[in-house]
Structure formats: C-alpha cells, structure tokens
Amino acid sequence: MRRITAISCSLIVGTIASALVSAYAADWPQWRGPNRDGISTETGLLKTWPAGGPRLVWKTTGLGSGYSTVSTVGNRLYTEGDLGDSSFVIALNAEDGKQVWTAKLGKSGAPGWGGFAGPRATPTVDGDQIFSVDQWGSLVCLSATDGKEKWRKDFAKDFGANRPEWGFSESPLVDGKNLILTPGGPKGAMVALDKSSGNLVWQTKDFTDPAHYSSVIKTVIDGVQQYVQLTAEHVVGVSTDGKVLWTAVRKGATAVIPTPVCRGNLVYVTSGYGTGCNLFKVSSANGQFSVQQVYANKVIPNHHGGVILIGDNVYGYGDGKGWTCQNLFTGEAKWQDKSFGKGSLVYADGAFILRQEDKAGTIALIAASPEGYKELGRFDPPNTSGKNYWPHPVVSGGRLYIRDQDVLLCYDLKGN
C-alpha cells in the first residue's frame, strides 16, 4: 500500500535551540515540535492511563480533509484542511477548540494515486507569521493574529519544482531571517526565502534532486551550521548560505518520508518499501566535508510514522518488524514487538505515545525503555473516520492533540 503524510525526524534537544523557532516550553510551533525531533520537554504527565484513556477535554469539527497535524503557540492551534474547492489554514482557540479564523491556502484535491485528499504539511509559527504549504505547492505567509495574507509563492512557477506523486508534504523550517524549503527540481532542490517578504535568498543549483516527502532539519556538524535533508537519491548537508557541503548516495523507493535524525556528526535516515535505515558519519578537514556510511540494514524500515532518538537508541515502527528500539551506533535491534500496530509516535515525560494508522486509530502509552516494550495504557478515540490516521500525535501544554480528518480531539495528560 502506498501511503503519505506529512513526514518525520529528530534532533537532540537543545543542540541548536538558539537557531530554531522561539517557543515557550509548552508550545509546539512546527512539525515535530520546537526542535523537529518529536520530543516534548513537559513533565508531570500521567504515568499510566485509566481504562478508556485520558479525559477528553473537547472535540471540535470543521477542519476538512487532510493529514496535517497541529502547531500550538500560546492559546492558539493551527492546522490545514480541504474545505470545498479550496485548502485552508485554520486557527483554533486552544481552550475550547472553537474556530478563530480561516485563510485560503490553495486548491483542494488529492494528487497522485489513492485519493488522499487534503494538505499534508503542518503550519510553522514564528512570532506573528505562519508559513503553510499545500499539496499542490502553494506557499503562504499569514498573520497569526487574524490570518491576513502577507505574501505567497508557488513551487512550480517560482522555483521550477515538479510536484511529487502524492503532493508536496514538507513543513517549512524557520531559521533566523530565512525560511528553508525543498521544492526540488532542476533549478535547485532547496531554497531559502526572506521570511518577511518571500524574496529568494538562495537556491541550490548544484543540488537538484526531485522533492520527496521529508522535512528539512538544521544541525551543527564540526562547528558548521547546516541543513540536512533526505530525498529518494541522496542525504545532503547544505550550508546556511546555500552551499552543498556534502552528499551521500542513498536510494529510496516509491515514497521517502521520515525526516533525518542527527547527533553530533552522525546522520541517521530511514524509509519504507523495503529500503531500511542507514547511519552516516560526516567529517571535515581543512574546510572540506566528507561522509562515510557506518551501516545499512533493515532493522527499522520506517514508512512514515517517524523515529525518535532518546539516549543512544532510536525508536520507531519497522515495517514487518513491529515497534523497535535500535542502538544508534551499532544498528542492532535491542527489542522488537508487534503488540501494537503500525503508526506514528511522540515522546513526553519518559514515555512514547503511539498512534495506530488503521482500524480504530488506537492510541497507546509505552515506556521509553531499551529494556523492552511495556504498555502503560491504550484507548480507541470516539467516532473515528475510518480513514488513514496519519497525522502525528502532539503534546503541548499538558494536552494531547489527535487530528482525524475533519475532527480534532484534545485530551488531558495531567489528570486534572
């Protein structure tokens, strides 16, 4: 089965916090959280769940079709969805889920095989600016206050991009004054835009891979700030001024989705359709970077739910393998378990919250331990759509947010 969502990845907390989106401790202002690693720093959450799961605080509808998850800043939530013949960015009140405003993003629809309608990306919030991408490559900058449009770009017209089979899925990255994206294509795969005006700052003319579905991250390797991205052809490191620092050939298949994981000078990537995972070591000498593959195996062939690095171990779902804990350095599996179905995950307060992608869209809490799979509670959300439950769970302000097409559910994780 071919599947797509807005896509996955990790950085060690605090490695480059000063260079990433500013946020309060409880905020989740972009894809995979403040550091794009799927890690929440919140504490005081329930250690086990009661029968039926945590308390449902509220349920809201009107989000339309799509696979965008939510971003949270202060008392606002932001997501994307198809409503009628257009896609929209939608702002909600975090206290009760009521709609605050909507702003047109682009046209609606389902690119590619399978009829998966709606946006895939997650809005990125930076101060009073929101940056959103739809499935067709429309990029807008909006006011977080009222949704007023500030500027707009089109991936094909402005950057020479060719739409990937299942639509554009990358969530934008804010870095200082710039916005970083991967439209892909012969004019240059990656671009930096002035976040205030949308003007082009640079485009990687010497890196021209087509876009797939991963979201770019920022890291520091040997003291050099750089962006790391994964395509179907390469893993690449690009400097903050658009220079390609290093590339590693790494062939993916069909749809390459999860976002890379970085730790020091190590870069870990994974994708599905039988490809598996790779670890690369990036080094520099005399101002020149080189890259060496440490291992390539199929311990975690992760399709789209993402992986998270905690301590020395990578956690995620491996197709055909089950939920897995893998040693980052050796690539060996510490444990693998099929007690819970394929899906996505988020880390918070010593545990992972898993979301199953099919059937009832079951949610589970498991210990984040290299000792083995230990479940601490599970529940089935009410009145599910029966469609693919691809939006990742989000933890923010002591609450768990679960998007299911037109519906958003908010759960209390503190037991208040």
C-alpha positions in Angstrom: 0.0 0.0 0.0 1.3 3.5 -0.9 0.8 6.0 1.8 1.7 9.6 2.6 1.6 12.0 5.4 3.5 15.0 6.5 6.7 13.4 7.4 9.2 12.6 10.3 12.5 13.4 12.1 14.8 14.2 15.1 17.5 16.4 16.7 18.9 16.2 20.2 17.1 18.7 22.4 19.0 21.9 22.8 21.7 21.2 20.3 20.8 24.2 18.2 17.9 25.6 20.2 19.1 29.2 19.6 18.9 28.7 15.9 15.4 27.3 15.8 11.9 28.7 16.2 11.5 30.5 19.5 8.8 29.0 21.7 7.5 28.7 25.2 8.2 25.3 26.9 4.6 24.2 26.3 4.5 25.4 22.7 4.7 23.0 19.7 5.2 25.7 16.9 6.1 23.4 14.0 6.3 19.9 12.6 7.6 17.5 15.3 7.9 20.3 18.0 10.4 23.1 18.8 13.4 21.1 17.7 11.8 18.9 15.0 12.7 15.8 16.9 9.3 14.6 18.2 10.4 15.3 21.8 8.3 17.2 24.4 10.1 18.5 27.5 7.0 18.6 29.5 6.8 16.8 32.9 4.1 15.9 35.4 2.1 13.8 32.9 0.1 10.7 33.7 2.4 7.7 34.1 -0.3 5.3 33.3 -3.7 5.8 31.6 -7.1 4.8 33.1 -9.4 2.5 31.2 -10.7 4.5 28.3 -7.7 6.7 28.2 -7.1 10.2 29.5 -10.0 12.6 29.9 -11.4 14.1 26.7 -11.3 17.9 27.2 -13.0 18.8 24.0 -13.8 17.8 20.4 -14.0 20.2 17.5 -15.0 19.7 13.9 -14.8 21.8 10.7 -11.2 21.1 9.8 -12.0 19.5 6.5 -10.0 16.7 4.7 -6.3 16.2 5.1 -3.3 14.8 7.1 -1.9 18.0 8.6 -1.3 17.8 12.3 -1.4 20.8 14.6 1.0 23.5 15.7 0.4 25.3 19.0 1.6 28.6 20.3 0.1 30.3 23.4 -3.6 30.0 23.3 -3.8 29.1 19.6 -3.8 26.0 17.5 -3.1 25.9 13.8 -3.7 23.3 11.1 -4.6 22.8 7.4 -7.5 21.2 5.6 -9.6 21.0 2.4 -13.0 22.7 2.6 -15.0 22.6 -0.6 -12.8 23.6 -3.6 -10.0 25.2 -1.6 -7.5 24.3 1.1 -7.3 26.5 4.2 -5.1 27.3 7.2 -7.3 27.1 10.3 -6.7 28.8 13.7 -8.5 27.5 16.8 -8.7 28.5 20.4 -6.7 26.0 22.5 -9.1 26.2 25.5 -12.2 25.0 23.7 -11.3 24.2 20.1 -13.5 26.9 18.7 -12.5 28.4 15.3 -10.8 31.8 15.4 -10.2 32.3 11.7 -9.6 30.6 8.4 -7.4 31.7 5.5 -7.2 30.3 2.0 -4.1 28.3 1.2 -4.7 26.9 -2.3 -6.9 24.5 -4.2 -8.3 21.3 -2.7 -7.8 17.8 -4.0 -5.9 14.5 -4.0 -2.7 14.4 -6.0 -1.4 11.0 -7.1 -2.7 7.5 -6.7 -5.1 6.6 -3.9 -7.4 9.6 -3.5 -5.6 11.0 -0.4 -7.2 14.5 -0.4 -6.0 17.4 1.6 -2.8 19.1 2.8 -0.1 17.0 4.3 2.2 19.7 5.8 2.0 21.3 9.3 2.0 25.1 9.7 5.1 26.7 11.1 4.6 29.5 13.5 7.2 32.2 14.1 6.0 35.3 16.1 3.1 36.7 14.2 4.0 34.8 11.0 2.6 31.5 9.9 4.1 29.6 7.0 2.0 26.9 5.3 2.3 24.6 2.2 -0.5 22.8 0.5 -0.4 19.5 -1.5 0.0 21.4 -4.8 2.9 23.6 -3.8 1.2 26.8 -2.8 3.2 28.5 0.0 1.6 31.3 2.0 2.8 33.6 4.8 -0.1 34.7 7.1 -0.6 36.8 10.2 -1.1 34.6 13.2 -3.4 37.2 14.7 -6.1 37.3 12.0 -5.0 35.1 9.1 -4.3 38.1 6.8 -2.1 37.1 3.9 1.4 38.7 3.8 2.9 37.0 0.8 2.5 34.0 -1.4 4.7 31.7 -3.6 4.1 28.8 -6.0 6.7 26.0 -6.0 6.4 25.3 -9.7 6.2 28.9 -11.0 8.7 30.5 -8.6 11.2 27.7 -8.1 10.9 25.3 -11.1 9.6 22.4 -9.0 7.9 19.3 -10.2 5.2 18.0 -7.9 6.0 14.6 -6.3 3.4 11.9 -7.0 1.5 12.4 -3.7 1.9 16.1 -3.4 4.1 18.4 -1.5 4.4 17.4 2.1 7.3 19.3 3.7 6.7 21.6 6.6 8.7 24.8 6.3 11.7 25.5 8.6 12.3 29.0 10.0 16.0 29.8 10.6 16.7 33.3 11.7 15.6 35.7 8.9 15.1 32.9 6.4 12.5 30.2 5.6 14.0 26.9 4.3 12.1 24.6 2.0 12.7 21.7 -0.5 10.6 22.3 -3.6 13.0 20.1 -5.6 13.8 20.2 -9.3 16.4 21.2 -11.9 16.6 24.9 -10.8 17.8 23.8 -7.3 16.2 21.4 -4.8 16.4 23.6 -1.7 15.6 27.3 -1.3 16.0 29.9 1.3 13.4 32.8 1.3 13.4 36.0 3.2 10.7 35.2 5.7 9.4 38.8 5.8 9.0 39.3 2.1 9.2 35.8 0.5 12.1 37.0 -1.7 14.5 34.3 -2.8 17.8 34.4 -0.9 19.4 31.3 -2.5 18.7 28.1 -4.4 20.9 25.1 -4.5 21.8 25.0 -8.2 24.3 22.2 -7.6 21.8 20.0 -5.7 18.8 19.3 -8.0 17.1 16.2 -6.7 13.3 16.0 -7.1 11.4 16.5 -3.8 10.1 13.6 -1.9 8.2 13.9 1.4 10.8 14.6 4.2 11.1 17.8 6.1 14.4 19.5 6.4 16.2 19.9 9.7 19.1 22.1 11.0 22.1 20.8 12.9 25.7 21.6 13.6 28.5 19.3 12.4 32.1 20.1 13.3 31.1 23.6 14.3 29.3 24.3 11.0 25.6 25.1 11.0 23.9 23.3 8.1 20.6 21.9 6.9 20.2 18.1 6.4 17.7 16.7 4.0 16.7 13.3 2.7 15.4 12.6 -0.9 15.0 9.5 -2.9 18.5 9.8 -4.2 20.7 11.4 -1.5 21.2 12.5 2.0 22.7 16.0 1.8 24.1 18.7 4.0 23.7 22.3 2.9 25.3 25.4 4.5 23.2 28.3 5.7 24.3 30.3 2.6 23.2 27.6 0.2 26.4 25.8 -0.5 26.3 22.0 -0.7 28.7 20.7 1.9 28.4 17.0 1.4 26.2 14.4 -0.2 25.8 10.6 0.3 24.1 8.4 -2.3 21.2 6.7 -0.6 18.5 5.2 -2.8 14.9 5.2 -1.6 11.9 3.6 -3.1 8.4 4.8 -4.0 8.0 7.4 -1.2 10.8 8.6 1.1 9.1 10.2 4.0 10.8 10.2 7.5 12.9 13.2 8.4 16.6 12.6 9.3 17.9 12.2 12.8 21.2 13.9 13.8 23.5 13.5 16.7 26.9 15.2 16.6 28.5 14.2 13.3 26.2 11.2 12.8 23.2 11.3 10.5 20.5 8.6 10.6 17.9 8.1 7.9 15.2 5.5 7.3 12.4 4.9 4.8 10.0 2.2 3.8 9.2 0.0 0.8 12.0 -2.4 1.8 14.7 0.2 1.9 15.6 0.2 5.7 17.9 2.5 7.6 21.4 4.0 7.3 23.8 5.7 9.5 26.4 8.1 8.1 29.4 9.8 9.7 30.1 13.3 8.5 33.6 14.7 9.0 35.5 17.8 8.0 39.2 18.6 7.4 40.7 21.8 6.0 37.3 23.2 5.4 36.1 20.2 3.3 33.4 17.8 4.4 33.4 14.0 3.7 30.8 11.4 4.5 31.1 7.7 5.3 28.4 5.1 5.7 28.6 3.4 9.1 25.9 0.8 8.4 22.9 0.0 6.2 20.3 -2.5 7.4 16.6 -3.2 7.7 16.1 -3.1 11.4 13.7 -0.1 11.1 12.3 0.3 7.6 10.1 3.2 8.7 7.4 4.1 6.2 6.1 7.4 7.5 5.4 7.4 11.3 8.9 8.7 12.1 11.6 7.7 14.5 12.8 9.4 17.7 16.3 9.3 19.3 16.3 9.0 23.1 19.7 8.5 24.7 21.7 6.1 22.5 18.6 4.5 20.9 16.3 5.1 18.0 12.6 4.2 18.5 10.0 3.7 15.8 7.9 1.3 13.8 9.7 -1.0 11.4 7.6 -2.4 8.6 7.3 -6.2 9.1 9.3 -5.9 12.3 7.0 -4.1 14.7 7.8 -1.4 17.2 11.6 -1.3 17.6 14.4 0.0 19.8 17.6 0.2 17.8 21.1 1.1 19.0 22.1 4.2 17.1 25.8 3.4 17.0 25.7 -0.3 16.0 22.4 -0.5 14.2 21.4 -3.6 16.2 17.9 -4.1 17.5 17.6 -4.1 21.3 14.0 -5.2 21.1 11.2 -5.5 18.5 7.5 -6.1 19.4 4.3 -6.5 17.4 1.8 -5.9 20.2 0.7 -2.6 18.7 0.1 -1.8 15.0 2.0 0.4 12.6 1.8 4.2 13.2 3.4 7.4 14.5 4.8 8.5 17.9 5.7 11.4 20.1 7.9 11.4 23.3 6.9 13.1 26.5 7.9 12.6 30.2 9.7 9.3 29.9 7.2 7.6 27.6 6.1 7.4 24.0 2.5 8.0 22.8 1.8 5.8 19.8 -1.0 6.3 17.2 -2.0 3.3 15.1 -2.7 4.2 11.5 -5.6 1.9 10.8 -8.6 0.1 12.3 -9.8 2.2 15.3 -6.8 4.5 15.3 -5.9 3.2 18.7 -3.6 5.4 21.0 -1.2 3.7 23.3 1.3 4.8 26.0 4.5 2.8 26.3 7.7 3.2 28.4 10.6 4.8 26.6 13.0 2.0 27.7 15.7 0.0 25.9 14.7 -3.0 28.1 11.6 -3.9 26.2 8.1 -3.0 25.1 6.0 -2.1 28.1 2.5 -0.8 27.6 1.1 1.7 30.1 -2.4 2.2 28.7 -4.4 2.3 25.5 -7.7 3.6 24.2 -9.7 4.0 21.0 -10.8 7.5 20.1 -14.5 8.0 19.6 -16.3 8.2 16.3 -13.3 7.8 14.1 -13.4 8.5 10.3 -12.2 5.0 9.3 -9.6 6.7 7.0 -5.8 6.5 7.5 -4.9 8.0 10.8 -1.7 9.6 9.6 -1.4 12.9 11.5 1.1 12.5 14.3 0.1 13.0 17.9 1.1 16.3 19.5 1.8 17.0 23.2 1.6 20.6 24.3 0.5 22.4 27.5 -0.2 19.1 29.2 -2.6 18.1 26.5 -2.6 15.5 23.7 -4.0 16.6 20.3 -5.2 14.0 17.8 -6.3 15.0 14.3 -8.7 12.8 12.4 -9.6 14.4 9.1 -12.4 16.9 10.0 -12.1 16.3 13.7 -9.6 17.4 16.4 -9.6 15.8 19.8 -8.0 17.3 22.9 -7.1 15.1 25.9 -5.9 16.0 29.4 -2.5 14.3 30.1 -2.1 15.7 33.6 -5.2 14.1 35.1 -6.7 17.4 36.1 
